[in-house]
Amino acid sequence: MDPQKRFALSNARSSRTRQGSFILGLSLALSILASCASTIVGTGAAIGIAAFEERPLATIARDTKITAQLRIALLEKSETHFTAVSIEVFEGRVLLTGIVPNEKIRADAVNLAWKTDSVKAVLNELGLGKLSLLDTTKDSWISAQLKSKMTIDKHIHAINFSIETVAGIIYLIGVAQNQAEMDKVIAHARTIRYVEKVISHVRVKQG
């Protein structure tokens, strides 16, 4: 093949590869933003139905924006950063959970969280290691069980709590109306099979 044609063909392939990577990254970012926009709308509807959501709409929107910005920042770092780190944001407090393969990824996630606008606190619950498919399945089952128990319990305003389960450890963030409500949530969590520990970052209302 003529050297000039070979060079042109090589450039074209390289350009298509770069364009493909850019489109994939852009698609993922747009999906995240679309998901977060749906969350705002969905949460607004939930507030209309159940007037127990403690956060005003402005706070919900800010928390959702923090989540979107941090997810995009993790994606820009690497696919592992994006998939290994779970994020829950409540009143500007960022809860990071998950199992990451090394200390660098954990440090990156914490640093990126602190660099995100409007973040008030970063709660680092990231562990090191690797989870099996069975572990992940159990964790999802645990979270679903607790959400169900909280929703059914008329003494708990479940909308004010977010749940993450990693390696049998339940992490909670949100706001409780009082200590009695908080105690009920923890009591429900401790009755679920496979639960090893419950760690709460829930704010209990004063007065």
N, C-alpha and C positions, 0 to 999 in steps of 0.2 A: 504493500500500500504506500502511496505517496506520503512522505513525511508530513507535509502540510495538512493532508486529509486526516492522517492519524492524530496529529495534534488537535485539530478541530473536533474530531470525534471524542477524544479524551476530555476536552474542555466541556463539551456538551453533556457527557455522562456525569462529570463532576458537578456541573450546574444543576442537573436533575436531582442528584443525590442531596445537594444542599437544599434545594427547593422542597424535596420530600421531607427532610428533617424539619425544616421550618414549618411546613404545613402541619405536620404531626404535632409539633410542640404548640403551635397556635391553636389547633383544634382542641387539644387537651386543656389549654388555658381558657378558651372560650367555654368549654364544657363546664369547667369549674365555676366560672362567673355566672353562667346560666343556672347552674345548680344553686348557687348562693342567692341569686335573684328569686328563684322559686321558694327558697327557704324564707326570705323576707315576706313574700306574699302569703305563704302557708302559715307562718307564725302570726301574721296579722289577722288571718282568718281565725286562728286558734284563740287569739285574744278576744275576738268578737264573740266566740262561743263560750269560752270559759274565762272569766275576768280574774284569773288567779295568777297570770303572768306578771312577775315582779318588775321585769324590765320594760321601760317605755319603748315605743317604737324606734326612737332615735338611738337608744342603746343597742337594741337588737340589730339595727342597720349597721352600726359601728362594729359590733362583734362579728357580723357576717362579712363585712369588708376586711377586717383583720384576718379572718379565716381564709378568704380568697387570696389576699396578698401573700400570706405566708405559704399557702399551698403552691402558688406560682413560683415563689422564691425557692422552695424546696425542689420543684420540678426543674428549675434552671440549674440547680446544683447537680442532680443526677436522678435517674429513675429510682435508685435505691433510697435516696433521701425522701423521695416523694411517696413511695409505697410502704416504707418501713415505719414512718412516723405518723401517728394519729393526732389530730388536733381537736380540742374542744375549747371554745372561747366563751366566757361568761363575765359580763361587766368589765371587759378589758383585761381579764386574767386569762392567760393562755396555759392550758394544761396539755403537756406533751406526753404521750404514752406510746408504747410499742417496744419491740426488741430490735435493736440495730446491730450490725455486724462488727462495728469498731467504735472506738472513742471519738475519732474525728467526726463521724457522722453525728454522733450525739452532741458534740460541741458545736458543730455547724448549725444544727437545728435550734439550739438554745440561742446562739448569736443572731441567727436570722429572725427569731421571734422577738428578741429585744430591739432589733432594728426596725421592726414593723411599726408604723404610725399608730398612736393611741393605745399601745400596750402598757398596762399598769404593773403587771407582774407576770413572771414566767415560772410555772410549776413544772419542774423537770422530773418526770417519772419514767424516763427512758432507760431501758435495761440493755445489757449487752448479751449477745448470744444468737440463738436461732430457735424458732418455733416450728414444730412439726404440723402437718395438716390436721392431725388429730387434736393437737393443742388449740389451734385456731378455731376448729369446729366447736370444741367445748366452750371456748371463750364466747363465741357468738351465741351459743345456747344459753349460757349463764346470763348474758346481757338481756336477751329476749325474755327469759324467765323473770328477771327483776323488773323490767319495764312492765310486764303483765301484772305482776303483784302490786306494783305501785299504782298503776292505772285503776285497778279494781278497788283498792283501798280508798274509801271515801274521806279518810282523814289525811290523805297525802295529795298535795297539789303537784302531780307528776310532771307537769309542764315546766316546772322550775328546776328540774334536775337533768343533768346529762350524765351518761354512764359509758365507761370504757372498761373492758375486761381484758387483761393480758396475763397469760400463764396462771390463770385461776385467781388473780388479784383483781378485785373490783375497785375502780377509781371513780369517785363521784365529785362533781362540781355543780354549783348552782346556789340557790338560796332556800333556806327552810324558814317557815313561818315562826317556828319556835323549836326548842330543844326536843319537845315531845314528838314533833313530826320527824325530826332528824333521827331520833332513836327508833322510830317505826321503820324508817327506810333501812337503817343498818340491820335491824332485827330481821327484816325480810331477806336481806342479802345473805345473812348468815345461815338461813335455812336452806339455801340452794346447794344442791349437790355439786361437788368439785371446787367449791369456793375455798381458797386458801387463806384469804385475808381481805379486809375492806379498808381502803384508805380514802378518807373524806377531805375534800377541799371545799366543802359547802359552807357558805356564810349563813350563820343563824341570825335572824333579825333580832334586833335589840328592842326590848319593851313589849 
